[in-house]
């Protein structure tokens, strides 16, 4: 007999503004407790140093979290030039300091040109990538370094927003839009290397993840305030529908009969459907059914479906 989940069977997506100093999983567990949710998951880790957009999926929405994991992201970050740390950010141990007083804003702007478009990155030893089931950052904390394969990422936009000189150190504020799997700390380290002085990330804020921006986000303090005042209905109103995770997919609509067969796991024929790829499937009434895939014969096969009532 399956063990029954404890908690409310709520469903939807909460766009959380993750606070500083908390891991993504810690933030998830706090939100899950506040909502007394039976099932929840986050959509890709943000470092404790980082703040900002962290979509949390509850209930049926967890079925579509992969689409948010794969989505493009946007960040605002501050790099400190002249200091190298073992982790590439301000939480690490300082390994080396160099004089960055001769570096100008123009030097930084020129160096950043090499980081736009498709680039190769070697993930940091302090990343969450797993090696034989063990996250790299756990190995790094044990003083173990392993070889990492470089990976291709895409930097869609990279802007130098501000440059501040202070003695032998300099700070640069940057804004970037990038593909999934991009490590901002690696950009800071590689930029520091290109400038010959070293660099690390001192502040990082995610401003967008897929369709969700910082303007959509809610803080844990807001949730805790609502919970203390027993405003559970207002908390639930902050949850976005599950299909917002897959809004980028083409929409196909089915009649009630087509929806019936799709829910039985059977591919169905849809007039005027795309020729191939994944699609978002809904009834003509607007009810979201899930995600399907166009088969070679033009039918739509179910891939991820929501359970009735969600």
Secondary structure, DSSP 8 states (H G I E B T S, - for coil): ------SB---EEEEEEE-TT--HHHHHHHHHHHHTBSSEEESS---TTEEEEEEEEEGGGGGGHHHHHTS-EEEEEEEEETEEESSSBTTS-EEEE---TT--HHHHHHHHGGGSEEEEEE--TTSS-EETTEEHHHHHHTT------EEEEEEEEEEEEEEEEETTEEEEEEEEEE-TT--HHHHHHHHHHHHTS-EEEEEEEEEEETTEEGGG-B-HHHHHHHHHTT-HHHHHHT-B-GGGGGTTSEEEEE-HHHHHHHHTT--EE-TT--SSEEEEEEETTS-EEEEEEE-TTSEEEEEEE--TT-
